[in-house]
Amino acid sequence: MKSAVFYGRHDIRIENRPIPAVGAHDVLIQVKACGVCGTDVHIFEGDKGAAETHPPTVLGHEFSGVIADTGSAVTRYRKGDRVCVDPNYYCGACEFCRDGMAHYCTHMTGYGTTVDGAFAEYCAVNEKQVYPLGDGTSFQQGAMTEPIACCLHGMDMCEIRPGSHVAVIGGGMIGLIMVQLARLAGASRIALLEPVEGKRAVGKALGTDVCIDPLHEDVPTALAAHGMLCLNTVIECVGRPATIEQAIELAGPKAVVMMFGLTRPDEAIAVKPFTVFQKEIVLKASYINPYTQRRALDLIDSGRLDVTSMVHAVCGLDRLADILGSPQERSLGKFIIDPSL
């Protein structure tokens, strides 16, 4: 099978590899769509993502496809089923799993991070990680279940109530999902801070009340002009120290600042403790997607979330290294890899 294999920083090679063996409890998925994620970019740049990646490894963890084969003990699925995958497989036996914190599992398997993932024509996964797509859900939509699941975990901690005022910093795929989830959570006013005009336009179409260009507009003035004088929640979806610091400055009294964007491991932010004290700000972060995959898929299947407006292009494996290495290309929107192209 055709595979894009990560060998180290800035080193992705297209190779022909054997189709993965199928264990007794595994299903073999013919990959139809796999999203290019910020975590993939971090790994490509030589940084740690959500887990340690040891080359050579096939990346790709946001994926959907068709079951091509099943192991001898598989009972839930059969060949031809259309499915998506939760890529984080927990052991269920360590102390974190037993204490309800499975996403800190000490023996976690991450498809596309710790073991081979879906930037290939086929990927074998444990049947426990598989979810059937709704009849009206496309493979591209199904591939977005994992990022939505991650967003839901973060959103659950944002304490958004009916009538809340929310600002989202960053209008990429994740930021645009957060905008929609904030609306579903009951936010009455939502602001999007995004320098790219095209992304602001998508944000506006998805229900954002005010879209601000933070490079050319005074953000507090623009917020005040739209009656957003006291932000209850600020969600940072860029992963840069400057925008995290901006989120803290913009937050209103007793606000939650969700540091959702993934920074480089060695980056630091400058926090003024007096600011946190004076406003009683709560700083939070969100790690992967525990217990949210089914909810994410239900939101897609029901049509309550738009996960296609922000997709820029669908490409073959040959384009993967260029996409990972080009911030300019990624700024255009979400890229989906279809290994058959």
Protein Blocks (a to p, Z undefined) as FASTA:
>chain_A
ZZdddfbehiacddddddddddfkbccdddfbdcddfklmmmmnopacfbdcdddddehj
bdcdddfbdcfklckbcehiacdddfbdcehlamklmnopamlcfkbccehilmccfkdf
bdcddfklpccddfklcfklmmmmmmmmmmmmmmmmnopaehiacddehjafklmmmmmm
mmmnopabdcdddfblklmmmmmmnopabdcdfklpcfklmmmmnopabcfbdcdfkopa
klmmmmmmmpcghiacddfbccdfkbccdddfklmmmnopacdddehjehklmmmmmmmm
nopaccklmpmbdcdfklmmmmmmmmklmmnoccdddfkZZ
